[in-house]
Amino acid sequence: MADIVFRNVTKRYGNTLAVNDASFTVNDNEFFCFFGPPLSGKSTILRLVLGLEVPDQGEVLIAGRPVNSVSPAERNVAMVFQNLALFPHMSARDNIRFPLVERKIAEAEIEKRLADVSQKLHIGHILHKPPAQLSGGERQRVAIARALVRHPVAYLMDDPISALDARLREETRVELKRIQRELGKTLIYVTHDQEEAMSVADRMAILENGRIRQIGAPAEIYDRPASAYVARMLGSPMMNILPSVRAAGGIEAAEGAIRIADAKAPAEAIEIGVRPEDIKVRPWTDQETAGGRPGSPARVFEVEPLGGYTVVTLAAGQARLRALLRGQPDIRPDAMVAISCEPGRVHYFGQDGGAL
Ligand code: ADP
């Protein structure tokens, strides 16, 4: 078992609480992501796992063993570096052998591990090539192989693909997910890209100023964010969150322009949230005026056709909302529309931003 556990871990730099009372368990063989904005504490968590930093408070355990006073070398956790740096003058083979040669491991053992990792990562046929002759995906595999020949209990990656262009990033993350699944080894992965975190992680932790705000499977967090902060962190376009007030039979937002007829809506709610894909938009008709159908009036402010889907920005009272519609619906700026949403798809947030 190579699970990694933090128990109430705090790390300060001067007055900065880089990691603030963090508790989590990364399970054996899990692809676990830390996701948060810059300076939220992601890299500090990795350094605490590696042993490059020691907690001011709390405890780090690797495979059941407390490691606060264990050196990085003895922890046996491998870092795969940010730019996947490989030595340009060495073949893939020599790059992978390097950490073992450096540790003066016996030649027969080195060759055995090299054969084993090459087979697992399907790179046997490219071992003779220098990095410059490898594709991005091949370089990635070689860099991971170099980390894995040490037989680490887990490997870590700090925003490894942020430098790549968008298309290559998409390909690379699919590749990474596959590699991790095939290897079945614990991977802790840091990213500031929500789409990347959602696409690769088995589970993820969302950070804000050194604090873990929520831990769970991406879909679970997306559907049931624990707070308005977390709700805003996942999803593009971002969740519409509007100040709200209690009204007869439900809740109102946008100075009454949006009404949610939900008698069970929590009375303490001060904000409502609706995902763009949960907003239904239809043309305004006379029936609406007669109050025959449940929809709030809105004016189309702008339309962004993005091929497979269209983002429509709506003005309801003083509020702006974004709706995500399938395909390329015939909607023009300045048209009046009726907007609605299933009551079950509305999120409610209280005074402290927590979900209700
Ligand atoms: P992230 O990886 O999410 O960008 P970091 O873990 O690098 O965040 O940083 C968290 C906080 O700790 C930031 O406020 C950062 O300025 C501070 N910090 C990180 N490393 C150091 C350091 N070596 N010395 C002083 N402050 C640091």
Boltz pocket constraint, residues with backbone or C-beta under 6 A from the ligand:
constraints:
  - pocket:
      binder: B
      contacts: [[A, 13], [A, 16], [A, 17], [A, 18], [A, 19], [A, 36], [A, 37], [A, 38], [A, 39], [A, 40], [A, 41], [A, 42], [A, 43], [A, 44], [A, 45]]
      max_distance: 6.0
